[in-house]
Amino acid sequence: MSEIIIREIEARDNKAVANLIREVLVEFGAPKVGTAYEDKSLDVLSEVYDNDKAVYFVIEVNEVIVGGAGISQLENTTDNICELQKMYLLPQARGKGFGAKMILKCLVTAKYLGYEKCYLETLPYMKSAVKLYKKAGFKVLDAPLGDTGHYSCSEWMLKEL
């Protein structure tokens, strides 16, 4: 029987989460520039999300981190919008409802933190992720919001909380 835990990231998780995110991006053939792959913050996520308006969750199965997702204020906007960030699952964690659980955990937390909307960016060929986001109530936008620096991500979505 698998033990599944969703919890906030800790410093000891930084390396595993950074490796997981880069591994998934490479798996999908994502560009290494203009995506989360090159984010300097990727190696210190526990520190980046250590503030009152942000949180990053990991999903652990039998003490192995198999995915993660976070929310934080959308960069370069004064609107009360958070961004669903760095949501990635390893292949063994897909198709089991983990993604939906992570989205729900992030959205409930975002609402609790006072955000009114949640924005995300993804790549159009990550079809399962796009389908999951739409199922969670995200609507496709014609243009990006804020300025995340992820210029290679060409699919933008928003959800009212």
Summary of the structure (lengths in Angstrom):
residues: 161
radius of gyration: 14.4
end to end distance: 34.7
largest distance: 45.9
contacts: 494
relative contact order: 0.17
helix: 35%
strand: 28%
